[in-house]
């Protein structure tokens, strides 16, 4: 299970028993960085889509290693500086 944490600006990873086993992410507005994680989705290919409401981005990570894939920036959002 993946849980976005807006307070610490990262994603917690829990096992089936509800024990936190890992986390990933880094606070910021740059590529791969998280400000306000608002929703998560995991697709059939095990990619994690993280909507970041403050930056207007959708970040895409690989499930196994927390490796960031190319991000999508909402057209109305300001580019991170």
JOLINVEN-V35347 format. One record per residue. N is the residue number from 0. PHI is phi in degrees with one decimal (999 if undefined). NEAR is the number of other ideal C-beta (glycine too) atoms within 10 Angstrom. Layout:
# JOLINVEN-V35347
((N	PHI	NEAR) (N	PHI	NEAR))
This chain:
# JOLINVEN-V35347
((0	999	12) (1	-116.2	18) (2	-132.2	13) (3	-74.2	21) (4	-120.7	13) (5	-68.1	14) (6	-66.6	6) (7	-100.9	13) (8	56.4	18) (9	-154.8	19) (10	-119.9	21) (11	-88.7	16) (12	-117.3	16) (13	-115.7	14) (14	-85.5	10) (15	-64.3	6) (16	-86.0	6) (17	86.2	7) (18	-93.7	7) (19	-69.4	11) (20	-112.5	10) (21	-170.0	12) (22	-156.6	15) (23	-150.9	18) (24	114.0	22) (25	-143.9	11) (26	-68.9	11) (27	148.0	13) (28	-111.8	15) (29	-80.3	11) (30	-57.1	12) (31	77.5	18) (32	-96.0	19) (33	-114.2	24) (34	-110.7	17) (35	-136.1	13) (36	-64.9	22) (37	-113.1	12) (38	-158.1	11) (39	-130.7	16) (40	-145.4	12) (41	-114.2	13) (42	-90.9	10) (43	-64.0	5) (44	-90.7	7) (45	65.5	10) (46	-92.0	13) (47	-104.0	21) (48	-98.9	15) (49	-118.4	22) (50	-83.2	18) (51	-110.5	25) (52	-68.4	15) (53	-74.0	14) (54	-89.7	22) (55	73.9	17) (56	-107.4	23) (57	-115.9	15) (58	-92.4	23) (59	-124.3	18) (60	-121.0	23) (61	-83.2	13) (62	-62.6	14) (63	-68.8	7) (64	-119.7	9) (65	68.7	16) (66	-80.9	11) (67	-77.1	18) (68	-98.2	13) (69	-55.8	8) (70	-93.5	18) (71	-113.4	14) (72	-106.3	15) (73	-60.8	13) (74	-60.6	6) (75	-88.0	6) (76	-82.8	14) (77	-80.9	10) (78	-65.5	9) (79	-60.0	15) (80	-103.8	5))
